[in-house]
């Protein structure tokens, strides 16, 4: 029987304790690792179960909850992806720190870094783009257009 099924038989205070536990663990994990975790991954943790079912007598052990959360496969994959992303950014920064502007542009083109990033793709129509760009000064227009992959 899952804790969610058990909660239907417990008090409103226990349900609130459950929600607060999920939130606290999620926020602490994101603050420590920079990776947001879905509540579904947190629900089954032993720390949450112990804290809620004890009526709050057992303190919520954030350290053990975060350690247990790192062993969840979906979370582990997110952590690895975040570490890879940081490592790539650090490598690019290290490679380009002493380059001229032209050398950095060539570096980016050679490695496909001049293409739009997937995390910045948007669904703006051409009219919405024009409205956005018209509200900015020329330097900001260039920066926004580059950031969004429009140029």
Secondary structure, DSSP 8 states (H G I E B T S, - for coil): --HHHHHTTS-HHHHHHHHHHHHHHHHHHHHHHS----HHHHHT-HHHHHHHHTTT-S---HHHHHHHHHTSHHHHHHHHHHHHHHHHHHHHHHHHTT--HHHHHHHHHHTTTTS--GGG-----HHHHHHHHHTS-HHHHHHHHHHTT--
